[in-house]
């Protein structure tokens, strides 16, 4: 129910995706595939990927160069 509630909320979509990846990975991951799912899930929960930001927030501010007079 928590994952479904996260999918309904626009701001918590990636949080719900991280929870779902942890659920799919299982309790005792032995394969590399399961370990990758855990790494991706924890990364999404921690906000390490910053997927949900707006494009305008990602672009750096322009650098202004002043020439000496």
N, C-alpha and C positions, 0 to 999 in steps of 0.2 A: 504494500500500500504506500510505503514511503517513496518508492521509485515512481509509481504512477502519479503521486502528488507532485513530485519534482518535475516530471514531464509536462504536467499541466501548467506549471509556472514558467514563464519565459526566462526569468533570471536564474532559475535553478536547474535548467535543462542539462547542463554539463555536469552538475553535481549528481543528478540522477543517473546519467550515463556512467559516471565513475562507480556508483554503487552497483549498477547492473553488471559492469565488468568484473567487479569483485565477486559478485554472486556466481557468475558464469565460471570464474577461475576455480572455484571450489575451495575446500577446506585444507587439503594437503596436496598442493601442486607439485608434481614431479616432472612433468614435461616442460620444455622450454616455452612452449606456447602458453601454458597456464601461468608461468612466471611473468611472461610479457604482458598478459592481461592484468596481472596484479600491479605491475609497474605503471601501466597506463591508467588503471583505475585510481591508484593512489595519487598519481600526478594530476588527474582531473579533479580529485577531491581537494588537493592542496592548492589548486589554481595555478599550477606551474606552466600551463600552456597558454593561458590568456586568450582563449578562443572567442569568448563572448564579447570582447571589446568592440566598440565601433571603429570603423576605418579611420575616422578623423582623429581618434585618440591615439592610434598607432603611428601616424605620421609625425616625424619630429618637427619641431618648430624651425622655420627658416633661419639661416645664419646670416646676419647682416654684417657686411664688411665695410668699415669706414676708412676711407683713404685720408692720410694726413694732408693738411693744406698749408 
